[in-house]
Amino acid sequence: MRHIAITILVILAGCSDSNPLYPAGGDTPYQIRGEVAADELRVAIAAQIPGRLWNVHTGDPEYRKYGIDEVMEFIVADDTDEIEYRVNDFDCEDHALVLAGRMKEAMPGIPVGFMWCVYYDAFGVYPHAFNVFYDGYTGKLYIFDAASDRFVTPRIIVVFLVVM
């Protein structure tokens, strides 16, 4: 029997006053309420993403809680999806990495992941990169396609280890 490995890397980035989503003085406009343990994330990933979880990487022992409403507010203001999609030069994984970095800068401590997977739909089987967001209040994971600017529910076959 073939083993399926799922890898989600929680991407960490520093904060900066130069981000246009910050008000003057560098205070974040997003409300931060409580902490999320990395173990809590691993349990949610195991429960909500199909397959066998061999490689779930988290960069910190805990993260700050954010809700999907705060993620949506950020995504509406963000323009990552407006960066031209160029096959092999700036494609799905590049969009996902840019969005994760921008989100970490504007929303310190948010548990945002990068997922490289193979999924299928009615038209075929495709490799693709997505972002994964965790709602610290509901415990739900959301999968987002940064290149097309939409939340998705892919039928995942396998997720590969991402080396960055």
PyMOL commands that set and color helices and strands:
alter all, ss='L'
color gray80, all
select helices_A, chain A and resi 38-48+68-77+80-82+92-106
alter helices_A, ss='H'
color red, helices_A
select strands_A, chain A and resi 7-10+35-37+55-57+62-64+112-121+124-134+141-145+150-152+155-160
alter strands_A, ss='S'
color yellow, strands_A
deselect
rebuild
show_as cartoon
